[in-house]
Amino acid sequence: MSYKIAVKELKKTWKHSKILKGKPPRVRQGDIFLAKLHDDLDELFPVVVVQTDKLNRLGFPSTIVVPCAKHKSKATELRHPIPSFRKVKFGPLTCMIDSLRMVNLRRLKNRIGCINETEIRMILKKVKRVLGRDPC
C-alpha cells in the first residue's frame, strides 16, 4: 500500500470516529495552547506545538507538543525558557524538553500565543539531542 493511499484511509477512519466530535483547533508549529494533559486533573497546562506544519496540515487527530512550566528557569539541555512570550496570566514559561508527548487535538483548549522562529529552532535542537538524533 502506498503512503498516499494509507493516509487517505486513515483520514476516512478519523473522520468517522465517534471519539473525535466537533472541529479540532488548527495548529501550527510554535503555537502555544492550554491543554488538558491528564484525565484525572481539570487543570490546563501550557504546551508548545513542535510537530511540523506539513504533518499538522494532513489532518491527523493528534500533534506532538512540549509541556511548559509556569515559571522561569535557567536554560539547560532539558529546559528552555521562553523570554519572547509574555502573558500576564502565566508570566514566563519554561519548556520541559524531557516531557515531550503526543496529544489528541481535542485536548487543546485555547491558543494563547506563539513563539518566534528562533525559539522554535532552539527547542527542536534540544528535542533532537534528547532523542539522540543530533550530535552534541
Summary of the structure (lengths in Angstrom):
residues: 136
radius of gyration: 15.8
end to end distance: 37.8
largest distance: 50.1
contacts: 354
relative contact order: 0.21
helix: 29%
strand: 27%
